[in-house]
Amino acid sequence: MKNNSNKPVLFNLEIDSERKKFIDFKKENTDIAYVDTLGEQEHEIGLINNPSLISHSNLAADNKALVKDNYGVWVYFPWMTLNR
């Protein structure tokens, strides 16, 4: 699926066919870096919605919410590369 397109490719994991496409995409593109911050984002929004829970330990970098495998939207940006 790698190409020089200027449009991102979206995978909505709540839709079975999209989740399968994403799984296949990952199998076919093993050299792509996958950046997953959804768990951290969910943790942060939880703290924003419940400020009384904010503490030093809750702000630690390794805190993240558990996210279901069929939740969220993954986006592939064909024009982006990460220096590894």
Stockholm file with secondary structure:
# STOCKHOLM 1.0

chainA/1-84         MKNNSNKPVLFNLEIDSERKKFIDFKKENTDIAYVDTLGEQEHEIGLINNPSLISHSNLAADNKALVKDNYGVWVYFPWMTLNR
#=GR chainA/1-84 SS CCCCCSSCEEEETTSHHHHHHHHHHHHHCTTSCCCCCHHHHHHHHHHHHCGGGCCTGGGSTTCCCCCCTTCSEEEECTTCCCCC
#=GC SS_cons        CCCCCSSCEEEETTSHHHHHHHHHHHHHCTTSCCCCCHHHHHHHHHHHHCGGGCCTGGGSTTCCCCCCTTCSEEEECTTCCCCC
//
